[in-house]
Amino acid sequence: MTGIDTPMQRIATTDDLSARGLERFDAIIDVRSPSEFAEDHLPGAINLPVLNDAERAQVGTHYTQVSVFEARRMGAAIAARNISLHIATALAGKGKTFKPLIYCWRGGMRSQSMATILAAVGWKTTLVDGGYRTWRRQVVAELDAKTPLPVILIDGQTGTAKTRLLHVLACRGEQTLDLEGLACHRGSVFGDFTDHPQPGQKAFETALWTHLRGLDPTRPVYVEAESRSVGRLRVPPRLWAAMQAAPRLEIRAPVSERARYLMTAYPDLPDDPAKLVTAIDGLRRFHAREVIEAWLALAGDRDWGALAAELVTAHYDPAYDRARKRAGETGSRSLLATDRLDDAALDALADRVIAATPAA
């Protein structure tokens, strides 16, 4: 480090890597390959790879099959070119007070190479000691912690506008946790978003960790009642245990109104007949052939209201009842009935939810 006016620093503590700790940096730079970055990364990070995926594979092959020295020389040459390009492009407008945080997989050569050169420029450069693995261990440890979460479950059968109600509560300044939003999935066989694929499990947990750390533990957190899995993603143990023990506010609404609401909650399905047919076909293991064919016929006729009502009464309501019996919930349950699920009704329902929330 001789000759570098601004020495590199290293951080690895929980406070340093908290949301507030990260805010003190002007940029969080992930120097791993694009595929590593896509799997998961620190909140707000940008990806400036020292080696891209192909280059990383090339250097790794050389390391194991040819020569460690030659691989390092090859990697150094490639890294120098890439870092030079990043300085000339993504970092070109950064002034002399620029303070970046840099990390790679385990705080090794990739992040050290980038940090050394950026520090030589004169920027106050900080490394995550242990790299992404330090961050990941912290996320896992806190998601598995025994500290209780003040969860209040918004429960109810399919189509009772639970997610929309969460959004209304959030607009009122209440604390909410939208698992379906974080998981990019509406929690049913019809629930994936065509243009927004689900994140990986690690990225989901990072988003969840980030959200939870911003909540006040002395105030209730409203969460929609979900199964253990949201699409292909799993709810971490600490949160799942809190959900199982939480008080439940169960929304009740007529089938006709729930069917109407579902048509607004799933606007993408009528526009994608192939996706709808695939989803209905996915229910064949639960229902007789003639039932599936009847639903496919309704879809073919674009009779969305009748199809939604059929799915609610014949599939989702029985599935909800079965799930309740085997869930092992231990919290109290209060019923909140409503005849409508339009915006005015949900505003009124939000008032009732807040009033019915048990005192801490």
C-alpha positions in Angstrom: 0.0 0.0 0.0 3.1 2.3 -0.1 2.4 5.5 -1.9 -1.4 5.4 -1.6 -2.5 8.5 0.2 -5.9 7.1 1.1 -5.4 3.6 2.7 -8.0 0.9 2.3 -10.2 0.1 5.3 -11.9 -3.1 6.2 -15.3 -3.6 7.9 -17.1 -6.7 8.9 -19.4 -5.8 11.8 -23.2 -5.9 12.0 -23.5 -2.2 12.5 -21.2 -1.5 9.5 -23.3 -3.6 7.2 -26.7 -2.5 8.5 -28.8 -0.3 6.3 -27.6 2.8 8.2 -24.0 1.7 8.0 -24.2 1.2 4.3 -25.7 4.6 3.8 -22.5 6.3 4.6 -20.9 5.0 1.4 -21.3 6.8 -2.0 -21.5 3.5 -3.8 -21.5 -0.2 -3.0 -19.5 -2.0 -5.6 -19.9 -5.7 -6.2 -16.9 -6.9 -8.3 -18.1 -10.5 -8.7 -19.3 -11.8 -12.0 -22.8 -11.0 -13.3 -24.2 -14.4 -12.4 -22.9 -14.2 -8.8 -24.4 -10.7 -8.6 -27.8 -11.9 -10.0 -28.1 -14.6 -7.4 -27.8 -12.1 -4.5 -26.0 -8.9 -3.5 -25.9 -6.2 -0.8 -28.8 -3.8 -1.0 -28.1 -1.0 -3.4 -25.0 -2.5 -4.9 -23.9 -2.0 -8.5 -22.1 -4.7 -10.4 -18.7 -3.7 -11.8 -17.1 -7.1 -12.5 -13.4 -7.6 -12.2 -13.9 -10.8 -14.2 -17.1 -11.6 -16.1 -18.5 -15.1 -16.1 -16.6 -16.3 -19.1 -13.3 -14.8 -17.9 -13.8 -16.2 -14.4 -14.3 -19.7 -15.9 -11.3 -19.2 -18.2 -9.0 -18.2 -15.3 -10.3 -21.0 -13.1 -9.7 -23.6 -15.8 -6.2 -22.4 -16.2 -5.6 -22.4 -12.5 -6.6 -26.1 -12.1 -5.3 -27.5 -15.4 -2.3 -25.5 -16.5 -0.5 -23.4 -13.9 -1.4 -21.3 -10.8 1.2 -18.7 -11.8 -0.1 -18.5 -15.4 -3.7 -18.2 -14.1 -2.8 -15.4 -11.8 -0.9 -13.5 -14.6 -3.9 -14.1 -16.9 -6.3 -12.9 -14.3 -4.3 -9.8 -13.4 -4.2 -8.8 -17.1 -7.9 -9.2 -17.5 -8.7 -7.6 -14.2 -6.5 -4.6 -15.0 -8.4 -4.0 -18.3 -11.8 -4.3 -16.7 -11.0 -2.1 -13.8 -9.6 0.5 -16.2 -12.8 0.4 -18.2 -14.9 0.9 -15.1 -12.9 3.9 -14.0 -13.3 5.4 -17.5 -17.0 4.7 -17.6 -19.1 3.9 -14.6 -16.8 5.9 -12.2 -15.8 8.6 -14.6 -17.9 11.3 -12.9 -16.8 10.6 -9.3 -15.0 13.4 -7.5 -12.1 13.3 -5.1 -14.4 12.8 -2.0 -15.9 9.6 -3.5 -16.2 6.8 -0.8 -16.9 3.4 -2.3 -17.5 0.1 -0.4 -16.1 -2.9 -2.4 -16.6 -6.6 -2.0 -16.2 -9.9 -3.8 -17.1 -13.4 -2.8 -14.7 -13.7 0.2 -12.7 -10.5 0.3 -10.0 -12.0 -1.9 -8.0 -10.9 -5.0 -10.9 -9.5 -7.0 -12.0 -6.9 -4.4 -8.5 -6.2 -3.3 -7.4 -5.5 -6.9 -10.3 -3.0 -7.4 -9.8 -1.4 -4.0 -6.0 -1.0 -4.5 -6.4 0.8 -7.8 -9.3 3.0 -6.6 -7.4 3.9 -3.4 -4.4 4.8 -5.6 -6.7 7.3 -7.4 -7.2 9.0 -4.1 -10.7 7.7 -3.2 -11.4 6.6 0.4 -11.9 2.9 -0.3 -13.4 0.4 2.1 -13.4 -3.4 1.8 -15.9 -5.8 3.3 -13.7 -8.2 5.3 -14.7 -11.7 4.2 -16.7 -10.4 1.3 -20.2 -11.5 0.4 -19.9 -14.5 2.7 -19.7 -12.1 5.7 -22.9 -10.5 4.6 -24.6 -13.8 3.9 -23.7 -15.2 7.4 -25.1 -12.0 9.0 -28.4 -12.3 7.0 -28.9 -16.0 7.9 -28.0 -15.4 11.6 -30.5 -12.6 12.0 -33.3 -14.3 10.1 -32.8 -17.3 12.4 -32.5 -15.3 15.6 -34.8 -16.0 18.5 -35.9 -12.4 19.0 -39.7 -12.3 18.7 -41.4 -10.4 15.8 -44.6 -8.5 16.6 -46.6 -10.1 13.8 -50.3 -9.6 13.2 -51.6 -11.9 10.4 -54.1 -10.7 7.9 -55.9 -14.0 7.1 -58.8 -15.0 4.9 -59.7 -17.2 2.0 -58.5 -16.5 -1.5 -59.9 -13.4 -3.1 -60.4 -11.4 0.2 -58.0 -8.7 -0.9 -55.5 -9.3 1.8 -52.5 -8.0 -0.2 -54.5 -4.9 -1.2 -55.5 -4.4 2.4 -51.8 -4.5 3.4 -51.1 -1.7 1.0 -53.9 0.4 2.5 -52.5 -0.2 5.9 -49.1 0.9 4.7 -50.5 4.1 3.4 -51.9 4.7 6.8 -48.4 4.6 8.3 -48.8 1.1 9.7 -45.9 -1.4 9.5 -46.4 -4.1 6.9 -44.5 -6.9 5.4 -45.6 -7.9 1.9 -44.1 -11.4 1.4 -45.8 -11.8 -2.0 -44.2 -8.5 -3.2 -40.8 -9.5 -2.0 -41.2 -13.0 -3.5 -42.7 -11.7 -6.8 -45.4 -14.2 -6.5 -49.1 -14.1 -5.5 -48.9 -17.4 -3.6 -51.0 -19.7 -5.8 -50.7 -21.9 -8.9 -51.8 -18.8 -10.9 -49.5 -16.5 -8.9 -46.3 -15.9 -10.9 -45.8 -12.7 -12.8 -44.9 -13.2 -16.4 -42.6 -10.1 -16.6 -41.1 -10.4 -13.1 -39.6 -13.8 -12.3 -39.1 -14.8 -8.7 -35.7 -14.0 -7.2 -33.5 -16.7 -5.8 -33.8 -17.8 -2.2 -30.8 -15.8 -1.1 -32.0 -12.6 -2.8 -35.4 -13.1 -1.2 -33.8 -13.5 2.2 -31.7 -10.4 1.7 -34.7 -8.3 0.7 -36.6 -9.7 3.8 -33.7 -9.0 6.1 -33.4 -5.4 4.8 -37.1 -4.8 5.3 -37.2 -6.3 8.8 -34.2 -4.2 9.9 -36.2 -1.0 9.1 -39.1 -1.9 11.3 -39.8 -0.7 14.8 -39.9 -3.9 17.0 -42.3 -2.2 19.5 -45.1 -1.7 16.9 -47.2 -4.4 15.2 -46.2 -5.7 11.8 -49.1 -6.7 9.5 -48.3 -9.7 7.4 -50.6 -11.6 5.0 -51.1 -15.2 6.1 -49.2 -17.4 3.7 -48.1 -21.0 3.4 -44.5 -21.9 4.3 -43.7 -21.5 0.6 -44.4 -18.4 -1.6 -44.1 -19.8 -5.0 -40.8 -21.7 -4.9 -39.4 -19.6 -2.1 -39.4 -20.6 1.6 -40.2 -18.3 4.5 -37.3 -18.4 7.0 -37.8 -20.2 10.3 -37.9 -17.2 12.7 -40.6 -15.4 10.6 -42.6 -18.6 10.0 -42.6 -19.4 13.8 -43.8 -15.8 14.5 -46.6 -16.2 11.9 -47.8 -19.5 13.4 -48.1 -17.9 16.8 -49.4 -14.6 15.7 -53.0 -13.3 16.3 -55.1 -13.6 13.1 -57.6 -11.1 11.7 -59.6 -13.1 9.3 -61.4 -11.3 6.4 -64.7 -12.8 5.3 -66.5 -11.8 2.1 -69.1 -13.3 -0.3 -67.9 -15.6 -3.1 -69.3 -13.2 -5.7 -67.3 -10.3 -4.4 -64.2 -12.4 -4.1 -64.5 -13.6 -7.7 -65.0 -10.0 -8.8 -61.9 -8.9 -6.9 -59.8 -11.8 -8.3 -60.4 -10.5 -11.8 -58.8 -7.3 -10.8 -55.9 -9.0 -8.9 -55.0 -11.2 -11.8 -55.3 -9.0 -14.9 -52.5 -10.7 -16.7 -54.2 -14.1 -17.0 -56.9 -13.2 -19.5 -54.2 -11.7 -21.7 -52.1 -14.9 -21.6 -54.4 -17.8 -22.4 -51.5 -20.3 -22.6 -50.4 -19.4 -19.1 -54.0 -19.8 -17.8 -54.4 -23.2 -19.4 -51.1 -24.3 -18.0 -52.1 -23.2 -14.5 -55.5 -25.0 -14.8 -53.8 -28.1 -16.1 -51.6 -28.0 -13.0 -54.6 -28.7 -10.8 -55.4 -32.1 -12.4 -53.9 -34.0 -9.5 -56.5 -32.4 -7.2 -59.7 -32.6 -9.3 -61.6 -35.0 -11.6 -61.0 -34.8 -15.3 -64.5 -33.5 -16.0 -64.0 -30.6 -13.5 -60.7 -29.5 -15.2 -62.4 -29.7 -18.6 -65.2 -27.5 -17.4 -62.8 -24.9 -16.2 -60.9 -25.0 -19.4 -64.1 -24.5 -21.3 -64.9 -21.4 -19.2 -61.4 -20.1 -19.9 -62.0 -20.7 -23.6 -65.3 -18.8 -23.5 -63.5 -16.0 -21.6 -66.1 -16.3 -18.8 -63.7 -15.0 -16.2 -66.3 -14.3 -13.5 -67.7 -17.9 -13.6 -64.2 -19.4 -13.7 -63.1 -17.3 -10.7 -66.1 -18.3 -8.7 -65.6 -22.0 -9.6 -62.0 -21.9 -8.6 -62.8 -20.2 -5.3 -65.5 -22.6 -4.2 -64.2 -25.9 -5.6 -60.4 -25.5 -5.2 -59.2 -22.6 -3.0 -61.7 -22.7 -0.2 -61.3 -26.5 0.5 -57.5 -26.0 0.2 -57.6 -23.2 2.7 -59.7 -25.3 5.1 -57.3 -28.2 4.9 -54.3 -25.9 5.4 -55.9 -24.4 8.5 -56.3 -27.9 10.0 -52.7 -28.9 9.6 -51.0 -25.5 10.1 -50.6 -25.8 13.9 -51.5 -22.1 14.5 -51.5 -21.1 18.1 -52.6 -17.4 17.9 -56.0 -16.0 18.5 -58.5 -15.5 15.6 -60.9 -12.6 15.1 -63.4 -12.4 12.2 -63.9 -9.2 10.1 -66.8 -9.6 7.7 -67.4 -7.2 4.7 -69.9 -7.3 1.8 -67.6 -5.4 -0.5 -63.9 -5.3 -1.4 -63.8 -2.0 -3.4 -61.5 0.9 -2.4 -64.1 2.4 0.0 -64.7 -0.9 1.7 -61.0 -1.6 2.1 -60.5 1.8 3.7 -63.2 1.0 6.2 -61.8 -2.4 6.7 -58.3 -1.0 7.5 -59.9 1.1 10.3 -61.4 -2.1 11.7 -58.1 -4.0 11.4 -56.3 -1.3 13.4 -59.0 -1.2 16.0 -59.0 -5.0 16.3 -55.2 -5.3 16.7 -54.4 -6.8 20.1 -52.4 -4.5 22.4 -48.8 -5.3 22.8 
